[in-house]
Amino acid sequence: MAARISAAARERLLEIWDYTEKTWSEEQADTYVRELVAAINAIAGERHRWRSVMDDALPNVFFFRHQHHYIFFRELPKGTVGIVSILHENMDIPSHLRQDSERDIDA
């Protein structure tokens, strides 16, 4: 089942694509973003990979890692996951995650 991706997470995907294209190539950007989206869509069925975010301000938020990015999500009804944010390992993850989590997950 496809994940629901919040506006904040979609913006992060575009930022990842832009950075990858500028740093390596358009082909590499397409490949990496496709891999991220495939990992996102597979995570609902891979509960053993879910890790809880240990922050009282972010209840019921989980994450998993894909290469150099952390994907943060919530479990939605009917086993769907809602992607809250996608952040690079070198970013200020706590502040970006709190900012992104304040935005709603699109229906």
N, C-alpha and C positions, 0 to 999 in steps of 0.2 A: 504494500500500500504506500502510495506517495506521501511524503511528509508535507506538512503545511509550513511555509517559510514566511517569517515575519518580514515586514518592510525593512527593518534594521538588518536582518540577515541577508536579504536580497542586496542591500547596499554594500554589505561586506563582500559578498560574492563578486560584485562588480569591481570593487576596489582590488580584490585579489587578482581578478582577470587583468585589470589595467596594469598593476605592478608587474605581474608575470610577463605580460606582453612587452612592456618597456624594458624589462631586465633580460629576458631570454628571447621569446618570439611569440607571435600570434598562435602558432601551432602548439607550443608548450602551454600557453594560457588556456587554449581550448581543452587540451588534454587534462590539465590539472583541475580545472573547474568541473569538467565531466566526471572525473574521479571523485571529487568532493560530493557532487550531487548523487552519484551512485552510492557512496558510503552513507550519506544522509538518508536515502530511501531504503537502505538495507537495515538501518539501526533498530527499527521497531521490532524486527524479528531476532535481534541479537542482544537480548537483555543482559546476558553475561558480560557484555562490554560496557554497560551503563555504570557510571560512577556518580555519586551524589556530590553536588557542590556543597561544601561545608561552610555555608554562610546563612545565618538566620534571616537575613534580608532577602534571600532568594530560596524560599521553600519550594520543594518539589522540582528543582532544576537539576538536571543531570548533564553529564558531558562524556564525550569520547574524543580520542585523538585520531587525526588523519594526517600523517606526515608531520608537517610543522604547524598545523592548525588544530585548535580545540573547537569542537562543535558543541554548543550548549542548547538544551532542549527541555521541553516539558512533555509529559504524557497527556494526551488528549483523549476524549471519549473514543471508544471502539478501537483502541490500540494504535491510533495514529499518534505520531509525534509532531510537536510544533517547535520548529527551530527558532530559538531566541537570538542567537548570535553565532558568528564564526570569527574566531580571533587567532592571530598569529602568536606563537609562543613568546616572541620578544615584545609584545604589546603590554601595556599596563592592563592586564586582564581584569582585575577587580573593578576598576572604575569604568572601563568600556562595557563590561557585562552588566553592571547596574544600570548604566545609561540605556543600553539596548533592551534590557528586560522591562523597562517602563513602557515600551511600545507594544501594542497589541499584536497578537498573531492573527494574520488574516484568515478569514473563513474560506 
